[in-house]
Amino acid sequence: MARAFETDITLNAQRELRLADADSSAYVGFKAPSTITTNRIWTLPAADGTTGQVLSTNGSGVLSWATAGGGGGGSSVGDNLYLNVNCI
């Protein structure tokens, strides 16, 4: 049974957001880092990217699809992950 949420959802104390597969035998998920210095919300793109594209940020919390570059050093994801969930 689907349930609609009309408010923000907060998972406290590093709780995981889990998304189960078709028979709920396995899942993928997200979890916040252990230390956060400030609140952060990322806005997902409205459409899917194309093959080879990756999510990229504009530094202000807006994500978009970009063609992946070759090589280079690692990067780190900052602060916190909040997802605004609008269920209808």
Buried (B, 14 or more C-beta within 10 A) or exposed (E): EEEEEEEEEEBEEEEEBEEEEEEEEEEEEEEBEEEEEEEBEBEEEEEEBEEEBEEBBEEEEEBBBEEEEEEEEEEEEBEBBBEEEEEE
